[in-house]
């Protein structure tokens, strides 16, 4: 099981729209708004790091309004 925390920068005034779209992704376990350099943080749980990469690149970065992501990886014990 692979775990990722994805920091997400969003275009101004698109935060709510991106937040709502992220909530619909099955891989998103938790999602929180942030104050500071990044606007959102998503906890992603998948079977392996290859799937994590697919989710970030094909699902998260493709959402209109997402301008940057940074992924921190880990594994469940």
N, CA and C atoms as a LAMMPS dump frame, in Angstrom:
ITEM: TIMESTEP
0
ITEM: NUMBER OF ATOMS
231
ITEM: BOX BOUNDS ff ff ff
-5.0000000000000000e+02 5.0000000000000000e+02
-5.0000000000000000e+02 5.0000000000000000e+02
-5.0000000000000000e+02 5.0000000000000000e+02
ITEM: ATOMS id mol type element x y z
1 1 1 N 0.849 -1.184 0
2 1 2 C 0 0 0
3 1 3 C 0.887 1.237 0
4 2 1 N 0.631 2.143 -0.914
5 2 2 C 1.397 3.382 -1.006
6 2 3 C 0.532 4.552 -0.544
7 3 1 N 1.19 5.479 0.077
8 3 2 C 0.51 6.649 0.616
9 3 3 C 1.205 7.896 0.085
10 4 1 N 0.417 8.876 -0.331
11 4 2 C 0.986 10.127 -0.798
12 4 3 C 0.213 11.311 -0.236
13 5 1 N 0.945 12.352 0.073
14 5 2 C 0.341 13.612 0.475
15 5 3 C 0.664 14.596 -0.643
16 6 1 N -0.361 15.088 -1.303
17 6 2 C -0.165 15.95 -2.461
18 6 3 C -0.519 17.382 -2.089
19 7 1 N 0.484 18.248 -2.163
20 7 2 C 0.282 19.682 -1.963
21 7 3 C -0.119 20.263 -3.3
22 8 1 N -1.162 21.087 -3.312
23 8 2 C -1.737 21.562 -4.565
24 8 3 C -1.882 23.081 -4.56
25 9 1 N -1.314 23.726 -5.604
26 9 2 C -1.526 25.162 -5.816
27 9 3 C -2.65 25.312 -6.825
28 10 1 N -3.543 26.25 -6.541
29 10 2 C -4.734 26.447 -7.366
30 10 3 C -4.806 27.902 -7.829
31 11 1 N -5.322 28.102 -9.035
32 11 2 C -5.536 29.457 -9.536
33 11 3 C -6.478 30.205 -8.593
34 12 1 N -6.271 31.505 -8.423
35 12 2 C -7.17 32.296 -7.579
36 12 3 C -8.63 32.132 -8.008
37 13 1 N -9.497 32.037 -7.022
38 13 2 C -10.945 31.902 -7.19
39 13 3 C -11.384 30.544 -7.757
40 14 1 N -10.469 29.585 -7.83
41 14 2 C -10.808 28.235 -8.305
42 14 3 C -10.724 27.21 -7.165
43 15 1 N -10.425 27.68 -5.959
44 15 2 C -10.187 26.766 -4.842
45 15 3 C -11.379 25.847 -4.562
46 16 1 N -12.558 26.414 -4.47
47 16 2 C -13.755 25.628 -4.156
48 16 3 C -14.044 24.603 -5.252
49 17 1 N -13.929 25.022 -6.498
50 17 2 C -14.185 24.141 -7.644
51 17 3 C -13.218 22.952 -7.662
52 18 1 N -11.936 23.227 -7.456
53 18 2 C -10.933 22.16 -7.433
54 18 3 C -11.176 21.247 -6.24
55 19 1 N -11.464 21.828 -5.091
56 19 2 C -11.751 21.054 -3.88
57 19 3 C -12.889 20.06 -4.137
58 20 1 N -13.961 20.524 -4.721
59 20 2 C -15.127 19.666 -4.988
60 20 3 C -14.78 18.535 -5.962
61 21 1 N -13.971 18.819 -6.97
62 21 2 C -13.578 17.789 -7.935
63 21 3 C -12.664 16.752 -7.291
64 22 1 N -11.76 17.199 -6.434
65 22 2 C -10.866 16.268 -5.747
66 22 3 C -11.634 15.325 -4.82
67 23 1 N -12.668 15.832 -4.177
68 23 2 C -13.47 14.994 -3.278
69 23 3 C -14.113 13.82 -4.009
70 24 1 N -14.318 13.947 -5.299
71 24 2 C -14.956 12.894 -6.09
72 24 3 C -14.002 11.767 -6.486
73 25 1 N -12.696 11.969 -6.303
74 25 2 C -11.723 10.941 -6.663
75 25 3 C -11.69 9.861 -5.58
76 26 1 N -11.834 8.615 -5.984
77 26 2 C -11.844 7.496 -5.034
78 26 3 C -10.551 7.395 -4.231
79 27 1 N -9.445 7.774 -4.83
80 27 2 C -8.139 7.632 -4.177
81 27 3 C -7.891 8.674 -3.082
82 28 1 N -8.672 9.736 -3.064
83 28 2 C -8.492 10.788 -2.056
84 28 3 C -9.166 10.353 -0.751
85 29 1 N -8.335 10.079 0.264
86 29 2 C -8.85 9.675 1.579
87 29 3 C -9.221 10.876 2.431
88 30 1 N -8.398 11.918 2.35
89 30 2 C -8.637 13.136 3.128
90 30 3 C -8.222 14.326 2.282
91 31 1 N -8.87 15.46 2.537
92 31 2 C -8.575 16.681 1.777
93 31 3 C -8.792 17.879 2.691
94 32 1 N -7.788 18.761 2.726
95 32 2 C -7.861 19.929 3.602
96 32 3 C -7.399 21.192 2.884
97 33 1 N -8.073 22.319 3.129
98 33 2 C -7.577 23.601 2.622
99 33 3 C -6.388 24.043 3.477
100 34 1 N -5.487 24.792 2.869
101 34 2 C -4.3 25.288 3.56
102 34 3 C -4.202 26.803 3.391
103 35 1 N -3.414 27.416 4.244
104 35 2 C -3.065 28.831 4.107
105 35 3 C -1.566 28.879 3.913
106 36 1 N -1.112 29.582 2.904
107 36 2 C 0.322 29.659 2.658
108 36 3 C 0.637 29.4 1.2
109 37 1 N 1.798 28.8 0.959
110 37 2 C 2.274 28.581 -0.408
111 37 3 C 1.35 27.67 -1.217
112 38 1 N 0.783 26.652 -0.58
113 38 2 C -0.134 25.729 -1.253
114 38 3 C -1.55 25.955 -0.74
115 39 1 N -2.526 25.623 -1.568
116 39 2 C -3.927 25.872 -1.235
117 39 3 C -4.648 24.662 -0.653
118 40 1 N -4.23 23.453 -1.059
119 40 2 C -4.888 22.227 -0.611
120 40 3 C -3.857 21.148 -0.348
121 41 1 N -4.209 20.203 0.534
122 41 2 C -3.408 18.998 0.707
123 41 3 C -4.357 17.809 0.656
124 42 1 N -3.991 16.824 -0.172
125 42 2 C -4.807 15.626 -0.335
126 42 3 C -4.012 14.414 0.111
127 43 1 N -4.639 13.569 0.928
128 43 2 C -4.037 12.293 1.315
129 43 3 C -4.551 11.252 0.326
130 44 1 N -3.621 10.627 -0.392
131 44 2 C -3.949 9.666 -1.441
132 44 3 C -3.492 8.28 -0.999
133 45 1 N -4.373 7.297 -1.123
134 45 2 C -4.027 5.919 -0.786
135 45 3 C -4.258 5.036 -2.006
136 46 1 N -3.194 4.346 -2.435
137 46 2 C -3.236 3.501 -3.629
138 46 3 C -2.406 2.24 -3.39
139 47 1 N -2.421 1.335 -4.375
140 47 2 C -1.725 0.059 -4.182
141 47 3 C -0.203 0.162 -4.29
142 48 1 N 0.306 1.081 -5.126
143 48 2 C 1.752 1.224 -5.276
144 48 3 C 2.091 2.634 -5.781
145 49 1 N 3.389 2.923 -5.841
146 49 2 C 3.825 4.264 -6.225
147 49 3 C 3.574 4.563 -7.699
148 50 1 N 3.522 3.536 -8.523
149 50 2 C 3.186 3.747 -9.936
150 50 3 C 1.763 4.275 -10.063
151 51 1 N 0.839 3.698 -9.288
152 51 2 C -0.545 4.174 -9.304
153 51 3 C -0.633 5.588 -8.725
154 52 1 N 0.163 5.869 -7.72
155 52 2 C 0.19 7.213 -7.14
156 52 3 C 0.579 8.234 -8.208
157 53 1 N 1.595 7.903 -8.984
158 53 2 C 2.03 8.782 -10.058
159 53 3 C 0.913 8.998 -11.078
160 54 1 N 0.206 7.932 -11.428
161 54 2 C -0.908 8.02 -12.376
162 54 3 C -2.002 8.953 -11.849
163 55 1 N -2.332 8.814 -10.575
164 55 2 C -3.382 9.638 -9.977
165 55 3 C -2.978 11.106 -10.004
166 56 1 N -1.746 11.395 -9.611
167 56 2 C -1.29 12.784 -9.576
168 56 3 C -1.258 13.387 -10.981
169 57 1 N -0.646 12.673 -11.909
170 57 2 C -0.461 13.224 -13.257
171 57 3 C -1.761 13.259 -14.055
172 58 1 N -2.494 12.163 -14.057
173 58 2 C -3.665 12.062 -14.938
174 58 3 C -4.97 12.571 -14.329
175 59 1 N -5.083 12.514 -13.01
176 59 2 C -6.343 12.923 -12.389
177 59 3 C -6.259 14.286 -11.711
178 60 1 N -5.229 14.501 -10.904
179 60 2 C -5.153 15.746 -10.135
180 60 3 C -4.668 16.908 -11.01
181 61 1 N -3.556 16.717 -11.705
182 61 2 C -3.01 17.808 -12.522
183 61 3 C -3.907 18.164 -13.704
184 62 1 N -4.797 17.267 -14.077
185 62 2 C -5.683 17.554 -15.217
186 62 3 C -6.912 18.378 -14.818
187 63 1 N -7.111 18.596 -13.53
188 63 2 C -8.253 19.392 -13.067
189 63 3 C -8.016 20.86 -13.42
190 64 1 N -9.001 21.468 -14.057
191 64 2 C -8.921 22.882 -14.418
192 64 3 C -8.742 23.72 -13.156
193 65 1 N -7.71 24.536 -13.128
194 65 2 C -7.43 25.392 -11.983
195 65 3 C -6.21 24.949 -11.195
196 66 1 N -5.79 23.697 -11.339
197 66 2 C -4.581 23.224 -10.657
198 66 3 C -3.377 23.74 -11.428
199 67 1 N -2.481 24.447 -10.732
200 67 2 C -1.32 25.002 -11.416
201 67 3 C -0.004 24.35 -11
202 68 1 N 0.013 23.661 -9.852
203 68 2 C 1.245 23.007 -9.406
204 68 3 C 0.915 21.979 -8.347
205 69 1 N 1.695 20.884 -8.333
206 69 2 C 1.563 19.901 -7.26
207 69 3 C 2.943 19.531 -6.746
208 70 1 N 2.989 19.08 -5.514
209 70 2 C 4.21 18.545 -4.912
210 70 3 C 3.773 17.325 -4.109
211 71 1 N 4.374 16.178 -4.392
212 71 2 C 3.951 14.938 -3.76
213 71 3 C 4.991 14.451 -2.766
214 72 1 N 4.529 14.167 -1.568
215 72 2 C 5.355 13.562 -0.522
216 72 3 C 4.881 12.117 -0.394
217 73 1 N 5.815 11.169 -0.423
218 73 2 C 5.41 9.761 -0.424
219 73 3 C 5.758 9.071 0.866
220 74 1 N 5.054 7.98 1.1
221 74 2 C 5.303 7.153 2.262
222 74 3 C 4.631 5.808 2.045
223 75 1 N 4.654 4.982 3.067
224 75 2 C 4.011 3.673 2.989
225 75 3 C 3.331 3.389 4.313
226 76 1 N 2.254 2.641 4.259
227 76 2 C 1.575 2.24 5.494
228 76 3 C 2.316 1.07 6.103
229 77 1 N 2.404 1.048 7.416
230 77 2 C 3.067 -0.071 8.122
231 77 3 C 2.065 -1.159 8.388
